[in-house]
Structure formats: structure tokens, C-alpha cells
Amino acid sequence: MSVEGEAPRTRVARLPAARSLLKTGAATVFIKGFAAVLSLAMLAGLTRAMSADEYGRFAFCLSFAMVASVAVGMGYHTGILRWRPEHEAEGDADKAEAAERWALNMTLAISLIACGAVALALRGVDLLMTGDLAVGAAGLDEMEGALALTVPLAASTYLSSALRARGAIIWALLPREIIWRAGVTAVAGAALMQKWELDAAQTLWVSAGILASLSFAQAAAFGVRPGRQLASAPALGFRGAARVWNRRAGPMWGSSFLSSMQRYFEVVLLGLFVAPAMAGLYFSALSIAHVLSLSLMAGNLVAGPHLSRAWHGGDKAGAQKLLNVMMLAIAGPTLAGLLLIVVLAPYLLAVFDPTFAEWSGLLILLSVGTGLNALAGCTSLTLMLAGEERRNFRILALSLGLATVAQLIAIPIIGVWGAAIFNVAGGAMRIVWTRHVCVTRLGLDPTVYGLAKEGWRRFSARRAD
């Protein structure tokens, strides 16, 4: 699609009104905010119900499962956000439905086969070893629990995206964001009341069971399940239309995988080089810092399908308007949250463990990096949904690759600070680069800078009048 020229006025009217978007966004932020509170409560409860080393092993394995779930998801959870709105905009509802069901089938099949194969391989290596198998901070039992959690994580991520593509944002979020976290928090609370000491492996298996049950119920309730396929789209495999969907999903998979690595993989790296307790500290600080990304995540959730429809429908002006509305909703909460974390950093860390309070500088540094990422807006999502997914993947690969190499050098020398410093540096590189591509290739600016420029232009125009 050419980025030149104005979109027809009739297309602008097809976008939801700014008030409607903000209302939906506010509900989404509320759910994500409540989920963040539950997540912190869950982790704080687990730190008290586990020893410091067991909590570190749990943090290592949960981070591994998060990254692995995106790896086995093959990008289909991002793809459906593009394919369903795109086919619906073309008037082909059957093809949109077929894409949804094919992607679910592929997600389940690939995740089950991949995780089962890795579990068997680990068990085989353990049988051949004279000592106990360990992968970084985790032993065989913990790794099997991580693999068990990977499958429902991949399924729930896809189901959430499928329902978002339909416009059912609230029901897309509730099972995993609220009910699952509440369930694990209840387990931690029960363990504290009964004075049980949980171990990482048990907690991972229980978490996997709760999430698998919720995902099955969610899929059954909304009809996101295997069923009738188009003749040109098989239930499994890459024949016909599925070949095109899979080819498009490749760069989306790469970008999603790298994005998940940006958040979780450094905890895995730390687990390879530092004591499990220090990996637990870093995971706790990172979890608090990522509260600042809530408004951005909500913006992505709300904007994704509408942005895809606007861009592929030829409405560039409407797409920019949508991005401005999203940034207007993102900037205020992000800046307010950053100020709050700077002031309360020692107390927030002490909720997890009183000894963590002395690491407030680490939390502030990670929060600054997360805040800057939020103020960059929906840059990566814009590139992926507007057909620049391969370019977005290259940007993420280079920025994250350089940051990871730097972390591998720095972590053995300065520990958690090495992970944090290059977390922020790699994020800053990605922000500058993705904005440049959005502006030059698409003529769109999703960032707070673009919103400020538009605000100044309007202000200057009013003064001139």
C-alpha cells in the first residue's frame, strides 16, 4: 500500500470514535492493572511460601516457559490479529474463520510435539549422566514443570489474540490475566496458612493445570476450536491459503519471540551465571518495572484489529489518529507510575523480601527503560500489522542480539547490574530505530514525540487563526 495521499472521508468514519476507544482502553487498563496487582501478589506470596533458592528456580523456569511458549507458538497469535480483520475487510468471513481454526490447531500441535520431545530428551540425558541433570538454576523436575506450563501458555496466548481479533477484548483477557493469577495466588496463600513450603516444580505443575483448565473452558465457550475448514485451508499443514498464512507468520514469530526474550530471557541468563536467589531478586524488580508497560499493552490490545483494518482499508489518516489517541491514553499513566516507583522503590521491593530493599537503584533503572519503551507507543505492532514485519524482525534481532552479547560479557563481571544496564541500552536502540522506520516507510508516528508534534501543530494553527 502506498503511504501517499489522503484517505477517503468515508473510511475515517469506520473507525471507532476516540471516546469509544478510550472507554475500551480504560476497561482494558483496569483489567491489566488488576492483573499486575495479582501478579505481584502472586510472586510476593510465592517468595514467602518458598525458600530464596526455590523462588529463584521458579523465576528461572517461569521465564523459560514464557519465552518457550512464544517460540512454539510460531507467531500465529500475532498473525490472527492481522488475518482475521484483513479477510473480514475483504468480505470473506469463511476465510477469516478458517485462519483462526487452522492457527489454533497448529499452535496446539507444535507446542505439544516440541515440549514432549524436549522433555524426553532431557529425561534421556539424565539417565546417561552420573549426576543429577541441571539446566542453569533448575534441575530436571523443575524443567519438566516448565515444559508442562509452556503448552497452556502458548494456547492461552493464541486464544487471547483470537478473541481480540473478534473484538471480545474483555473475555480475551479475563481467564489468563485475572483468574489464573488469582488461582496461583490462592495456592500460595493456602501454603502460607498451612505452613507448607512449596518447591518450584510443584508450583509449576499446579500453575500449568490451572491455566490448561481455563484455556479449555475459554475455547469451548467461544467456539475457538477445530471444525469445518475451507477446501483451500487444511486443518493442519501448509496447503493452499495456509501456505500464505504461515509465510507471513514467520517474521511475526521472530518479532514476538525476540520481544519475549527482551522481557524474560535475561532472567534465564542470570540463572546460568548467578545464584538462584539473585535471579529471583532481578525477576521481582523486573516484574515491578513492567507495571509501567500496562498502558502500552492495553493500547496494543485495543488498537491492533482497528489499526489493521484502517491501514489495509486505505485509511492512513485514520491509522495515525488511532495511534495518537492510544498515545494520549498511554503517556499519563506511564509517567505517573514512573514517578511513583522512583519514590517508593525500596518499599516495593521489600514486599517480596526485606533484603531486596537495598537494590532500589536496580528497580529505578529497569523502570526508566520500561517507561521509555511505553512512551515509544505501538511502534513494533504498527510495523507488523502494516506489512513491515520482516524489517521489524531485523530491528529486534540486531538490538536484542547486541544487548544479549553485552549481557553475556557483563553479567559474570557485575551480576544483575550488567543485565539491567544493557536491558535499557538495547531497548533505547530499538525505540529510535523502529520510530525511524515507521515515519520514513509508513508515514506514521506512534510515539509520544509524534503526539507532541501534532499537539503543537494544532496549537500553532489556532494561534494563527
C-alpha positions as CSV (number, residue, x, y, z in Angstrom):
1,M,0.0,0.0,0.0
2,S,1.3,3.5,-0.8
3,V,1.7,5.9,2.0
4,E,1.0,8.8,-0.2
5,G,-2.3,10.7,-0.3
6,E,-5.3,11.3,1.9
7,A,-7.7,8.6,2.7
8,P,-11.3,9.0,1.7
9,R,-13.5,10.6,4.3
10,T,-15.9,7.7,4.3
11,R,-13.2,5.4,5.7
12,V,-12.4,7.7,8.6
13,A,-16.0,7.2,9.9
14,R,-15.5,3.4,10.0
15,L,-13.0,3.8,12.9
16,P,-14.4,3.7,16.4
17,A,-14.8,7.2,18.0
18,A,-11.9,8.3,20.2
19,R,-14.3,8.2,23.2
20,S,-15.2,4.6,22.4
21,L,-11.5,3.6,22.1
22,L,-10.6,5.3,25.3
23,K,-13.5,3.6,27.1
24,T,-12.5,0.2,25.8
25,G,-8.9,1.1,26.6
26,A,-9.8,2.2,30.2
27,A,-11.5,-1.2,30.8
28,T,-8.5,-3.0,29.4
29,V,-6.1,-0.9,31.5
30,F,-8.3,-1.8,34.6
31,I,-8.0,-5.5,33.8
32,K,-4.3,-5.3,33.1
33,G,-3.8,-3.2,36.2
34,F,-5.7,-5.6,38.4
35,A,-3.7,-8.4,36.7
36,A,-0.5,-6.7,37.6
37,V,-1.5,-6.3,41.2
38,L,-2.5,-10.0,41.3
39,S,0.8,-10.9,39.6
40,L,2.8,-9.0,42.2
41,A,0.7,-10.5,45.0
42,M,1.2,-14.0,43.5
43,L,5.0,-13.5,43.3
44,A,5.1,-11.9,46.8
45,G,3.1,-14.9,48.2
46,L,5.4,-17.4,46.5
47,T,8.5,-15.7,47.9
48,R,7.1,-16.2,51.4
49,A,6.0,-19.8,50.7
50,M,9.3,-20.8,49.2
51,S,13.0,-20.6,50.2
52,A,15.0,-17.9,48.4
53,D,16.7,-20.6,46.2
54,E,13.4,-22.3,45.3
55,Y,11.8,-18.9,44.3
56,G,14.9,-18.2,42.1
57,R,14.4,-21.6,40.4
58,F,10.7,-20.9,39.9
59,A,11.5,-17.4,38.4
60,F,14.1,-19.1,36.1
61,C,11.6,-21.7,34.9
62,L,8.7,-19.3,34.6
63,S,10.8,-17.0,32.4
64,F,12.0,-20.0,30.4
65,A,8.3,-21.1,29.9
66,M,7.3,-17.6,28.8
67,V,10.0,-17.5,26.1
68,A,9.4,-21.1,25.1
69,S,5.6,-20.6,24.7
70,V,6.3,-17.8,22.2
71,A,8.8,-20.0,20.4
72,V,6.4,-22.9,19.9
73,G,3.5,-20.5,19.1
74,M,5.2,-19.8,15.7
75,G,3.8,-16.3,15.5
76,Y,0.2,-17.4,14.9
77,H,-1.1,-15.4,17.8
78,T,0.1,-12.2,16.2
79,G,-0.9,-13.4,12.7
80,I,-4.5,-13.9,13.6
81,L,-4.7,-10.2,14.6
82,R,-3.9,-9.4,11.0
83,W,-5.5,-12.2,9.1
84,R,-9.0,-12.1,10.6
85,P,-9.5,-8.3,10.2
86,E,-7.9,-8.4,6.8
87,H,-10.1,-11.2,5.4
88,E,-13.2,-9.6,7.1
89,A,-12.3,-6.3,5.4
90,E,-12.3,-8.2,2.1
91,G,-15.7,-9.6,2.9
92,D,-14.5,-13.2,3.2
93,A,-15.8,-14.3,6.6
94,D,-15.3,-18.0,5.9
95,K,-11.6,-17.5,5.2
96,A,-11.3,-15.4,8.4
97,E,-12.8,-18.3,10.4
98,A,-10.6,-20.9,8.7
99,A,-7.5,-18.9,9.5
100,E,-8.5,-18.8,13.2
101,R,-9.1,-22.5,13.4
102,W,-6.0,-23.5,11.4
103,A,-3.8,-21.4,13.6
104,L,-5.2,-22.9,16.8
105,N,-4.7,-26.4,15.5
106,M,-1.1,-25.6,14.5
107,T,-0.3,-23.9,17.9
108,L,-1.5,-26.9,19.9
109,A,0.2,-29.5,17.7
110,I,3.5,-27.8,17.5
111,S,3.6,-26.9,21.2
112,L,2.7,-30.5,22.3
113,I,5.2,-32.1,20.0
114,A,8.1,-29.7,20.7
115,C,7.6,-29.7,24.5
116,G,7.2,-33.5,24.6
117,A,10.3,-34.0,22.5
118,V,12.4,-31.7,24.8
119,A,11.1,-33.5,27.9
120,L,12.0,-36.9,26.5
121,A,15.5,-35.6,25.5
122,L,16.1,-34.2,29.0
123,R,15.0,-37.4,30.6
124,G,17.3,-39.4,28.3
125,V,20.3,-37.2,29.1
126,D,19.5,-37.5,32.8
127,L,19.6,-41.3,32.5
128,L,23.0,-41.2,30.8
129,M,24.6,-38.8,33.4
130,T,26.2,-40.0,36.6
131,G,25.0,-36.9,38.5
132,D,21.7,-35.0,38.5
133,L,20.8,-33.1,35.4
134,A,20.7,-29.3,35.8
135,V,19.9,-26.6,33.3
136,G,21.2,-23.4,34.9
137,A,19.3,-22.8,38.2
138,A,16.9,-25.6,37.5
139,G,17.0,-29.4,37.8
140,L,15.1,-32.0,35.8
141,D,11.9,-31.8,37.8
142,E,11.8,-28.1,37.5
143,M,12.4,-28.2,33.8
144,E,9.7,-30.7,33.2
145,G,7.3,-28.4,35.1
146,A,8.4,-25.5,32.9
147,L,7.7,-27.5,29.8
148,A,4.3,-28.6,31.1
149,L,3.5,-24.9,31.7
150,T,4.7,-23.9,28.2
151,V,1.8,-25.7,26.4
152,P,-1.1,-23.9,28.1
153,L,0.8,-20.6,28.0
154,A,1.1,-21.0,24.2
155,A,-2.6,-22.0,23.9
156,S,-3.9,-19.2,26.1
157,T,-1.8,-16.6,24.3
158,Y,-3.3,-17.6,21.0
159,L,-6.9,-17.8,22.4
160,S,-6.5,-14.3,23.8
161,S,-5.4,-13.0,20.4
162,A,-8.2,-14.8,18.5
163,L,-10.8,-13.2,20.8
164,R,-9.2,-9.8,20.5
165,A,-9.4,-10.1,16.7
166,R,-13.1,-10.7,17.1
167,G,-13.4,-7.6,19.3
168,A,-14.1,-9.5,22.6
169,I,-11.2,-7.9,24.4
170,I,-12.5,-8.3,28.0
171,W,-13.2,-12.1,27.6
172,A,-9.8,-12.4,25.8
173,L,-8.0,-11.2,29.0
174,L,-10.0,-12.4,32.0
175,P,-9.1,-16.1,32.1
176,R,-5.3,-15.8,32.0
177,E,-4.8,-12.2,33.3
178,I,-7.2,-12.5,36.3
179,I,-8.5,-16.0,37.1
180,W,-5.2,-17.9,36.5
181,R,-3.2,-15.4,38.6
182,A,-5.8,-15.5,41.3
183,G,-5.7,-19.2,41.4
184,V,-1.9,-19.4,41.8
185,T,-2.1,-16.6,44.4
186,A,-4.7,-18.7,46.3
187,V,-2.3,-21.7,46.2
188,A,0.4,-19.5,47.7
189,G,-1.9,-18.2,50.3
190,A,-3.1,-21.7,51.3
191,A,0.6,-22.8,51.6
192,L,1.3,-19.9,53.9
193,M,-1.7,-20.6,56.1
194,Q,-0.9,-24.3,56.4
195,K,2.8,-23.5,56.8
196,W,3.7,-25.6,53.8
197,E,7.0,-24.9,52.0
198,L,6.3,-25.0,48.2
199,D,9.0,-26.1,45.8
200,A,9.4,-24.8,42.3
201,A,8.4,-28.0,40.5
202,Q,5.2,-28.4,42.4
203,T,4.2,-24.8,41.7
204,L,4.9,-25.0,38.0
205,W,2.8,-28.1,37.6
206,V,-0.1,-26.6,39.6
207,S,0.1,-23.4,37.5
208,A,0.1,-25.5,34.3
209,G,-3.0,-27.4,35.4
210,I,-5.0,-24.3,36.3
211,L,-4.1,-22.5,33.1
212,A,-4.9,-25.6,30.9
213,S,-8.3,-25.9,32.5
214,L,-9.1,-22.2,31.9
215,S,-7.9,-22.3,28.3
216,F,-10.1,-25.3,27.6
217,A,-13.1,-23.6,29.1
218,Q,-12.4,-20.4,27.2
219,A,-12.1,-22.2,23.8
220,A,-15.3,-24.2,24.4
221,A,-17.3,-21.1,25.5
222,F,-16.4,-19.0,22.4
223,G,-16.1,-21.7,19.8
224,V,-12.4,-21.3,19.1
225,R,-11.9,-24.9,18.3
226,P,-11.2,-27.3,15.4
227,G,-14.1,-27.6,13.0
228,R,-15.0,-27.1,9.3
229,Q,-12.2,-25.8,7.2
230,L,-12.1,-24.2,3.8
231,A,-11.2,-26.5,1.0
232,S,-8.1,-24.3,0.4
233,A,-7.1,-24.4,4.1
234,P,-6.4,-27.7,5.8
235,A,-6.9,-28.4,9.5
236,L,-3.1,-28.9,9.8
237,G,-0.3,-28.4,7.4
238,F,0.6,-25.8,4.8
239,R,-1.6,-26.4,1.8
240,G,-3.4,-23.6,-0.1
241,A,-4.2,-20.5,2.0
242,A,-2.3,-21.9,5.0
243,R,0.9,-21.7,3.0
244,V,0.4,-17.9,2.7
245,W,-0.5,-17.5,6.4
246,N,2.5,-19.5,7.5
247,R,4.9,-17.5,5.3
248,R,3.5,-14.2,6.8
249,A,3.7,-15.6,10.3
250,G,7.5,-16.3,10.1
251,P,8.7,-12.7,10.7
252,M,5.9,-12.2,13.2
253,W,7.1,-15.2,15.1
254,G,10.6,-13.9,15.1
255,S,9.5,-10.5,16.3
256,S,7.3,-11.9,19.0
257,F,10.0,-14.3,20.2
258,L,12.5,-11.6,20.4
259,S,10.1,-9.3,22.3
260,S,9.5,-12.1,24.8
261,M,13.3,-12.6,25.1
262,Q,13.6,-8.9,25.8
263,R,11.4,-9.3,28.9
264,Y,12.3,-12.8,30.2
265,F,15.4,-14.2,28.7
266,E,17.8,-12.1,30.8
267,V,16.4,-13.9,33.9
268,V,17.3,-17.1,32.2
269,L,20.8,-15.7,31.5
270,L,21.2,-14.7,35.1
271,G,20.1,-18.2,36.2
272,L,23.1,-19.5,34.3
273,F,25.7,-17.3,36.0
274,V,24.5,-16.1,39.4
275,A,22.9,-17.7,42.5
276,P,19.2,-18.6,42.2
277,A,18.4,-16.0,44.9
278,M,19.8,-13.2,42.8
279,A,17.9,-14.3,39.7
280,G,14.8,-14.1,42.0
281,L,15.7,-10.6,43.0
282,Y,16.1,-9.5,39.4
283,F,12.8,-11.2,38.4
284,S,11.0,-9.3,41.2
285,A,12.4,-5.9,40.2
286,L,11.6,-6.6,36.5
287,S,8.0,-7.6,37.4
288,I,7.5,-4.3,39.3
289,A,9.1,-2.3,36.4
290,H,6.9,-3.9,33.9
291,V,3.8,-2.5,35.6
292,L,4.7,0.6,33.5
293,S,4.1,-1.3,30.3
294,L,0.4,-1.9,31.2
295,S,-0.9,1.1,29.4
296,L,1.1,0.2,26.3
297,M,-0.1,-3.4,26.4
298,A,-3.6,-2.2,26.7
299,G,-3.0,0.2,23.8
300,N,-1.8,-2.7,21.7
301,L,-4.7,-4.9,22.7
302,V,-7.3,-2.2,21.7
303,A,-5.5,-0.8,18.7
304,G,-4.4,-4.0,16.9
305,P,-7.5,-5.0,15.0
306,H,-8.6,-1.4,14.3
307,L,-5.2,-0.4,13.1
308,S,-5.0,-3.4,10.8
309,R,-8.5,-2.6,9.3
310,A,-7.6,1.1,8.9
311,W,-4.3,0.5,7.2
312,H,-5.4,-2.3,4.9
313,G,-8.6,-0.4,4.1
314,G,-6.5,2.6,2.8
315,D,-7.2,4.9,5.7
316,K,-3.7,6.3,6.6
317,A,-5.1,9.4,8.3
318,G,-7.4,7.2,10.4
319,A,-4.5,5.0,11.4
320,Q,-2.5,8.0,12.6
321,K,-5.5,9.3,14.5
322,L,-5.9,6.0,16.2
323,L,-2.2,5.9,17.2
324,N,-2.5,9.5,18.6
325,V,-5.5,8.5,20.7
326,M,-3.6,5.5,22.0
327,M,-0.5,7.5,23.0
328,L,-2.8,10.1,24.7
329,A,-4.0,7.3,26.9
330,I,-0.6,5.7,27.4
331,A,1.6,8.7,28.3
332,G,-0.1,10.0,31.5
333,P,-0.3,6.6,33.4
334,T,3.2,5.8,32.4
335,L,4.8,9.0,33.7
336,A,2.8,8.9,36.9
337,G,3.7,5.3,37.5
338,L,7.4,6.0,36.9
339,L,7.4,8.8,39.4
340,L,5.7,6.6,42.0
341,I,8.2,3.8,41.5
342,V,11.2,6.3,41.9
343,V,9.7,7.5,45.2
344,L,8.6,4.1,46.6
345,A,11.3,1.8,45.1
346,P,12.7,0.4,48.4
347,Y,9.3,-0.3,49.9
348,L,8.0,-2.0,46.7
349,L,11.0,-4.4,46.7
350,A,10.6,-5.1,50.4
351,V,7.1,-6.5,49.8
352,F,8.9,-9.5,48.1
353,D,11.8,-9.8,50.6
354,P,13.1,-7.2,53.1
355,T,16.6,-7.8,51.9
356,F,15.6,-6.7,48.4
357,A,15.1,-3.1,49.6
358,E,18.8,-2.2,49.2
359,W,18.5,-2.8,45.5
360,S,16.2,0.2,44.8
361,G,18.6,1.6,42.2
362,L,18.2,-1.5,40.1
363,L,14.5,-1.2,40.1
364,I,14.6,2.5,39.2
365,L,17.0,1.8,36.2
366,L,14.8,-1.0,34.9
367,S,11.7,1.2,35.4
368,V,13.2,4.1,33.3
369,G,13.9,1.6,30.5
370,T,10.3,0.2,30.6
371,G,8.9,3.7,30.8
372,L,10.8,4.8,27.7
373,N,9.5,1.7,25.8
374,A,5.9,2.6,26.7
375,L,6.3,6.2,25.5
376,A,7.5,4.8,22.2
377,G,4.0,3.6,21.7
378,C,2.8,0.9,19.3
379,T,5.8,1.0,17.0
380,S,6.5,-2.7,16.6
381,L,2.8,-3.6,16.3
382,T,2.4,-0.9,13.7
383,L,5.3,-2.3,11.6
384,M,4.0,-5.9,11.9
385,L,0.4,-5.1,11.0
386,A,1.3,-2.7,8.1
387,G,3.3,-5.3,6.2
388,E,6.8,-4.4,7.6
389,E,7.1,-7.4,9.8
390,R,10.4,-8.5,8.3
391,R,12.0,-5.2,8.8
392,N,10.7,-5.1,12.4
393,F,12.2,-8.6,13.0
394,R,15.6,-7.4,11.8
395,I,15.5,-4.4,14.1
396,L,14.6,-6.5,17.1
397,A,17.1,-9.2,16.2
398,L,20.0,-6.8,16.0
399,S,19.1,-4.6,19.0
400,L,18.4,-7.6,21.2
401,G,21.3,-9.6,19.9
402,L,23.8,-6.8,20.7
403,A,22.2,-6.4,24.1
404,T,22.4,-10.1,24.8
405,V,26.1,-10.4,23.8
406,A,26.8,-7.4,26.1
407,Q,24.9,-9.0,28.9
408,L,26.8,-12.3,28.5
409,I,30.0,-10.3,29.0
410,A,28.8,-8.1,31.8
411,I,26.7,-10.5,34.0
412,P,29.7,-12.6,35.1
413,I,31.5,-9.4,36.0
414,I,28.9,-7.1,37.6
415,G,26.0,-9.5,38.0
416,V,22.4,-8.1,37.9
417,W,23.7,-4.6,37.0
418,G,25.1,-6.0,33.8
419,A,21.7,-7.4,32.8
420,A,19.9,-4.1,33.7
421,I,22.3,-1.7,32.0
422,F,22.1,-3.4,28.7
423,N,18.4,-4.1,29.0
424,V,17.9,-0.4,28.9
425,A,20.6,0.3,26.2
426,G,19.1,-2.3,23.9
427,G,15.6,-1.0,24.4
428,A,16.7,2.6,23.6
429,M,18.3,1.4,20.3
430,R,15.2,-0.4,19.3
431,I,12.9,2.6,20.1
432,V,14.9,5.0,17.9
433,W,15.2,2.6,15.0
434,T,11.6,1.4,14.9
435,R,10.3,5.0,15.1
436,H,12.5,6.0,12.2
437,V,11.2,3.1,10.1
438,C,7.5,3.9,11.0
439,V,8.0,7.6,10.0
440,T,10.0,7.0,6.8
441,R,8.4,3.8,5.4
442,L,4.8,4.2,6.6
443,G,4.4,7.9,7.3
444,L,3.1,7.1,10.8
445,D,4.5,8.2,14.2
446,P,3.1,6.1,17.1
447,T,5.4,7.8,19.7
448,V,4.9,10.4,22.4
449,Y,7.0,12.7,20.2
450,G,4.6,12.3,17.3
451,L,1.7,13.2,19.6
452,A,3.5,16.2,20.9
453,K,4.3,17.4,17.4
454,E,0.7,17.0,16.4
455,G,-0.4,18.9,19.5
456,W,2.0,21.8,18.8
457,R,0.8,21.9,15.1
458,R,-2.8,22.3,16.2
459,F,-1.9,24.8,18.9
460,S,0.1,26.9,16.3
461,A,-2.8,26.7,13.8
462,R,-5.3,28.0,16.4
463,R,-3.0,30.9,17.3
464,A,-2.6,31.8,13.6
465,D,-6.4,31.9,13.3
